[in-house]
Amino acid sequence: MSIMRSLPIKTVPHQPYATAVTDALAAEGLIDPAESWAEYNSDDGEVMMMEVIITLDEDRARAAGWAGGLVLSWNHTYAGWEWGPAKSGGGRDYVLDLITGIAVPEPADVVRAVQVLLDDTPVAGRLPIAGSARPPARVLTPTLQAVLDRGGVDEDLAQLLSAYT
């Protein structure tokens, strides 16, 4: 399943990672694929930003007590996953850390954290969880190398993302 929005400027450099995460969440029935996406775009006309937005399954979110639903986000400038209750008209009421310790945590870590959000026990004290990393590939893809060469990411992040190519 691919739910990525590809922009005309470049291939989405983190698409393999975003796909791995969304596939893992979809396998557990935790997301709404139609309301989830990734992009690589300029946030202010100067800085390129990799971003992933995932809307969790609304029925499961409501059953867990999140009446308006839940939204996850990842971007490489923040270097981590965040979550928050969806608010009407888009966005989130507030944003909290979902996973700490690694900028590109394993998809299984994201699934584990989302399962905490969607059970019926309060999340306080149980989130954020610590993340783990997949070993990087030996060679960067041409897309990741191009982003690295332009200064869009640092070597560490490019290596972490390379694990999903």
C-alpha positions as CSV (number, residue, x, y, z in Angstrom):
1,M,0.0,0.0,0.0
2,S,1.4,3.4,-0.9
3,I,-0.4,6.5,0.4
4,M,2.3,8.9,-0.6
5,R,1.7,12.2,-2.3
6,S,4.5,12.8,-4.7
7,L,5.4,16.4,-5.5
8,P,6.8,17.5,-8.9
9,I,9.9,18.9,-7.4
10,K,11.6,15.6,-6.4
11,T,10.9,12.0,-5.5
12,V,9.8,11.9,-1.8
13,P,13.1,10.9,-0.2
14,H,11.6,9.3,2.9
15,Q,8.8,7.5,1.0
16,P,10.2,4.0,1.7
17,Y,10.2,4.8,5.5
18,A,6.8,6.3,5.4
19,T,5.5,3.3,3.4
20,A,7.0,0.9,5.9
21,V,5.3,2.7,8.8
22,T,1.9,3.0,7.1
23,D,2.1,-0.6,6.0
24,A,2.8,-1.8,9.5
25,L,-0.1,0.3,10.9
26,A,-2.4,-0.8,8.2
27,A,-1.6,-4.4,8.8
28,E,-3.0,-3.9,12.4
29,G,-6.0,-1.9,11.1
30,L,-4.8,1.2,13.0
31,I,-4.9,3.9,10.2
32,D,-7.2,5.6,7.8
33,P,-5.1,5.4,4.6
34,A,-7.3,8.0,2.8
35,E,-6.4,10.6,5.4
36,S,-2.6,9.8,5.6
37,W,0.2,11.1,3.4
38,A,3.9,12.0,3.1
39,E,5.5,14.8,1.2
40,Y,8.8,16.6,0.6
41,N,8.2,20.3,0.2
42,S,9.3,23.7,1.1
43,D,7.7,24.9,4.4
44,D,8.7,28.5,4.0
45,G,10.1,28.8,0.5
46,E,13.6,28.1,1.7
47,V,13.9,25.0,3.8
48,M,12.8,21.6,2.4
49,M,11.0,19.4,4.9
50,M,10.2,15.7,4.8
51,E,6.8,15.2,6.5
52,V,4.5,12.2,7.2
53,I,0.9,12.8,8.5
54,I,-1.1,9.7,9.6
55,T,-4.7,9.8,10.7
56,L,-5.5,6.9,13.0
57,D,-8.7,4.8,12.4
58,E,-11.5,7.1,13.7
59,D,-13.7,4.3,15.0
60,R,-10.8,2.8,17.0
61,A,-9.8,6.3,18.2
62,R,-13.4,7.0,19.4
63,A,-13.6,3.6,21.1
64,A,-10.5,4.5,23.0
65,G,-12.0,7.8,24.2
66,W,-10.6,10.2,21.5
67,A,-13.9,11.7,20.2
68,G,-12.3,13.7,17.5
69,G,-9.7,11.1,16.4
70,L,-5.9,11.1,16.6
71,V,-3.2,12.3,14.2
72,L,0.5,11.3,14.1
73,S,3.2,13.3,12.5
74,W,6.9,12.9,11.7
75,N,9.2,15.4,10.1
76,H,12.9,15.4,9.8
77,T,13.4,18.9,11.3
78,Y,11.8,17.8,14.6
79,A,13.5,14.4,14.3
80,G,10.7,12.3,15.7
81,W,7.1,11.2,15.9
82,E,4.5,13.2,17.6
83,W,0.8,12.7,18.2
84,G,-2.3,14.7,19.2
85,P,-6.0,14.7,19.3
86,A,-7.5,15.9,16.0
87,K,-9.5,19.1,16.1
88,S,-12.4,20.0,13.9
89,G,-11.3,21.6,10.7
90,G,-7.8,20.0,10.7
91,G,-4.8,20.2,12.9
92,R,-4.4,19.0,16.4
93,D,-5.5,20.4,19.8
94,Y,-2.0,19.8,21.2
95,V,1.1,17.8,20.2
96,L,3.0,15.4,22.4
97,D,6.0,13.1,21.7
98,L,5.1,9.6,20.6
99,I,8.6,8.0,20.4
100,T,12.0,9.2,21.7
101,G,15.6,8.3,21.3
102,I,15.8,7.9,17.5
103,A,14.8,10.1,14.6
104,V,13.7,7.1,12.4
105,P,12.3,4.5,14.7
106,E,11.3,1.1,13.5
107,P,7.7,0.7,12.2
108,A,7.1,-1.8,14.9
109,D,7.9,0.9,17.5
110,V,5.3,3.2,15.9
111,V,2.7,0.3,16.0
112,R,3.5,-0.3,19.6
113,A,3.1,3.4,20.5
114,V,-0.2,3.6,18.6
115,Q,-1.5,0.6,20.4
116,V,-0.9,2.4,23.7
117,L,-2.9,5.4,22.3
118,L,-5.8,3.2,21.3
119,D,-6.2,1.0,24.3
120,D,-8.6,2.2,27.1
121,T,-5.9,3.0,29.7
122,P,-4.7,6.6,30.1
123,V,-1.6,7.3,28.2
124,A,0.1,9.4,30.9
125,G,3.3,7.8,32.0
126,R,3.2,5.3,29.1
127,L,4.1,7.6,26.3
128,P,6.5,8.5,24.8
129,I,8.1,5.1,24.3
130,A,11.8,4.6,23.4
131,G,12.5,3.8,19.8
132,S,15.0,1.5,18.1
133,A,16.7,1.8,14.7
134,R,17.0,-0.6,11.8
135,P,20.6,-1.0,10.6
136,P,21.3,1.3,7.7
137,A,22.0,0.2,4.1
138,R,25.6,0.3,2.9
139,V,24.9,2.7,0.1
140,L,22.5,5.7,-0.1
141,T,19.9,5.8,-2.9
142,P,20.5,8.4,-5.5
143,T,17.5,10.4,-4.1
144,L,18.9,10.3,-0.5
145,Q,22.4,11.2,-1.8
146,A,21.0,14.2,-3.7
147,V,19.1,15.4,-0.6
148,L,22.3,15.0,1.4
149,D,24.4,16.8,-1.2
150,R,22.0,19.8,-1.1
151,G,22.2,19.9,2.7
152,G,18.5,18.9,3.1
153,V,19.5,16.2,5.6
154,D,22.6,15.3,7.5
155,E,24.6,12.1,7.1
156,D,23.1,10.5,10.2
157,L,19.5,11.0,9.0
158,A,20.3,9.9,5.5
159,Q,21.8,6.7,6.8
160,L,18.8,6.0,9.1
161,L,16.4,6.5,6.2
162,S,18.6,4.3,3.9
163,A,17.5,1.3,6.0
164,Y,14.1,1.4,4.3
165,T,15.3,1.4,0.7
